[in-house]
Amino acid sequence: MTSSNPGDPTDPLQPPPVPQYPDGQQVPPYGSKQYYEQQPYGPQSEASGFPPPFGGYPQPPSTNGLAIAALVLSFICAPIAIVCGVIGLDQIKTSGQGGRRIALAGIALSAFFILLGVLVIVTVNR
């Protein structure tokens, strides 16, 4: 028969030892109030050896407003859209904003609609 020795880790009648954190503190029992209130990573300090976090990911460049206007206006008033698209392309080149493809699409659609309008007028007047 086995003896009930409190220091014997192989004794099945004894509860397992209480787990401890590396700094020697005891882990609170599961479900207790201290279990949920405890900070899992310990105190945070500047001397942790890691640099402080910065602003995260860099923001993408903003889209030029005249490029968007050129695309929208290409369906409404094509000549004004061409002007907005050309000015938008110039601003994009100097400022580094995004929207170059949008401005080019606005110019291309405007040119298409102007040519389509001219073709319709010529065909109807025959």
C-alpha positions as CSV (number, residue, x, y, z in Angstrom):
1,M,0.0,0.0,0.0
2,T,1.2,3.5,-0.7
3,S,1.8,6.0,2.0
4,S,0.3,9.5,2.0
5,N,3.5,11.6,2.0
6,P,2.8,15.3,1.2
7,G,6.1,15.8,-0.5
8,D,5.8,12.7,-2.8
9,P,4.9,13.9,-6.3
10,T,3.9,10.3,-7.3
11,D,1.3,10.0,-4.6
12,P,-2.2,9.8,-6.3
13,L,-4.0,10.8,-3.2
14,Q,-2.4,14.3,-3.0
15,P,-3.6,17.2,-5.1
16,P,-1.1,18.5,-7.7
17,P,1.2,21.3,-6.7
18,V,-0.1,24.9,-7.2
19,P,1.4,26.3,-10.5
20,Q,3.6,29.4,-10.1
21,Y,4.6,32.2,-12.4
22,P,8.4,32.4,-13.3
23,D,8.7,35.2,-10.7
24,G,7.5,33.0,-7.9
25,Q,3.9,34.2,-7.6
26,Q,1.2,31.7,-7.4
27,V,-1.3,31.4,-10.3
28,P,-4.8,32.1,-8.9
29,P,-7.4,29.3,-9.3
30,Y,-9.4,29.2,-12.5
31,G,-12.7,31.0,-12.1
32,S,-11.6,33.2,-9.2
33,K,-11.9,37.0,-9.4
34,Q,-8.1,37.4,-9.4
35,Y,-7.8,35.1,-12.4
36,Y,-9.8,37.5,-14.6
37,E,-8.4,40.7,-13.2
38,Q,-4.7,39.8,-13.5
39,Q,-2.6,41.3,-16.3
40,P,-1.2,38.3,-18.3
41,Y,2.0,40.0,-19.5
42,G,3.0,41.8,-16.3
43,P,3.9,45.5,-16.0
44,Q,4.8,47.2,-19.2
45,S,7.8,49.5,-19.2
46,E,9.9,51.5,-21.5
47,A,13.0,49.4,-20.6
48,S,11.6,46.3,-22.2
49,G,14.2,46.3,-24.9
50,F,11.6,46.9,-27.7
51,P,11.0,50.3,-29.4
52,P,7.7,51.9,-28.6
53,P,5.0,51.2,-31.2
54,F,4.5,53.8,-33.9
55,G,1.5,54.9,-35.9
56,G,1.0,51.5,-37.7
57,Y,0.9,51.1,-41.4
58,P,1.6,54.0,-43.7
59,Q,-1.5,55.6,-45.2
60,P,-1.9,55.3,-49.0
61,P,-1.8,58.5,-50.9
62,S,-5.1,60.3,-51.3
63,T,-7.0,60.4,-54.6
64,N,-7.0,63.6,-56.5
65,G,-10.5,65.2,-56.5
66,L,-10.3,66.5,-60.0
67,A,-9.5,63.0,-61.3
68,I,-12.7,61.8,-59.7
69,A,-14.6,64.8,-61.1
70,A,-13.3,64.0,-64.5
71,L,-14.6,60.5,-64.4
72,V,-18.0,61.5,-63.1
73,L,-18.3,64.5,-65.5
74,S,-17.4,62.3,-68.5
75,F,-20.9,60.9,-68.3
76,I,-22.6,64.3,-67.8
77,C,-20.5,67.0,-69.7
78,A,-17.6,65.6,-71.6
79,P,-15.7,68.9,-72.5
80,I,-15.6,69.9,-68.8
81,A,-14.4,66.4,-67.9
82,I,-11.5,66.7,-70.3
83,V,-10.4,70.0,-68.6
84,C,-10.7,68.5,-65.1
85,G,-8.8,65.4,-66.2
86,V,-5.9,67.3,-67.7
87,I,-5.6,69.6,-64.6
88,G,-6.0,66.6,-62.3
89,L,-3.1,64.8,-64.1
90,D,-0.9,67.9,-63.7
91,Q,-1.7,68.1,-60.0
92,I,-1.1,64.3,-59.6
93,K,2.3,64.7,-61.2
94,T,3.4,67.5,-58.9
95,S,1.8,66.4,-55.6
96,G,2.3,62.7,-55.7
97,Q,-1.4,62.0,-55.1
98,G,-3.2,58.9,-56.5
99,G,-5.8,58.9,-59.2
100,R,-3.8,58.9,-62.4
101,R,-5.7,56.0,-63.9
102,I,-9.0,57.6,-62.8
103,A,-8.1,60.9,-64.6
104,L,-7.0,59.0,-67.7
105,A,-10.3,57.0,-67.7
106,G,-12.3,60.3,-67.4
107,I,-10.4,61.8,-70.3
108,A,-10.7,58.6,-72.5
109,L,-14.5,58.3,-71.8
110,S,-15.0,62.0,-72.5
111,A,-13.2,61.7,-75.8
112,F,-15.3,58.6,-76.6
113,F,-18.6,60.3,-75.8
114,I,-17.6,63.5,-77.8
115,L,-16.7,61.3,-80.8
116,L,-19.9,59.3,-80.4
117,G,-21.9,62.6,-80.3
118,V,-20.2,63.9,-83.4
119,L,-20.8,60.6,-85.2
120,V,-24.5,60.7,-84.2
121,I,-24.9,64.3,-85.4
122,V,-23.2,63.6,-88.8
123,T,-25.3,60.4,-89.3
124,V,-28.6,62.1,-88.5
125,N,-28.0,65.1,-90.7
126,R,-27.4,63.0,-93.9
